Amino acid sequence: MVGWVDLRSFDVEQQLDRFRHQPKLVGIRHIVHDEPDERWLLASDVVHGLSVLARSELTYDLLVRPQHLRSVTQLALRLPDLRMVVDHLAKPLINRGELEPWRTDLANVARHPNIYCKLSGMITEADHQRWRVEDIFPYIDTVLELFGPQRLMFGSDWPMCQLAGDYSEVLAATHQALTGLTAGEREMIFGRTAVNFYRVAI
């Protein structure tokens, strides 16, 4: 389970202490893209809260949009020991077919080995009524090049994916986009990377 605590709170350490020994808790997430401040991730109290998270050996899911990626790069420089994963590829503008500046900014993020990326949320960023599998190919190709299978993990985005399709369509589209990979590489993306990142005991 990826949960939530108030990272800006003065007692964030106590909050994490209450929950971090729960065997199913593997990380924390905050809906950054709903914050009015695009540099929210770099606020001093947020950085402090995330440094506590790093010491707790929990992960941080980055729920951001393309305009936040430059802050993610700066955050990675400040907290190189915090394992982070970019959810939903940072929600690129798939419905417009735009790759830049998302691709350039994500490339800077990917240079930091402590940051991973989730193959998720793509059809909800495409045209909900008329999306095609081919619409997501350039975005998957981009993150494959930038992160490689060892730092990519599949995510269903269920139930939000139902805005544009069902779970079986998401799974089938992702499999279709990854047909050129080896069986071992697909195994990484569909399971092993997440096990390694979240340190899940299986």
Order of alpha helices (4+ residues) and beta strands (2+ residues): beta-alpha-beta-alpha-beta-alpha-beta-alpha-beta-alpha-beta-alpha-alpha-alpha
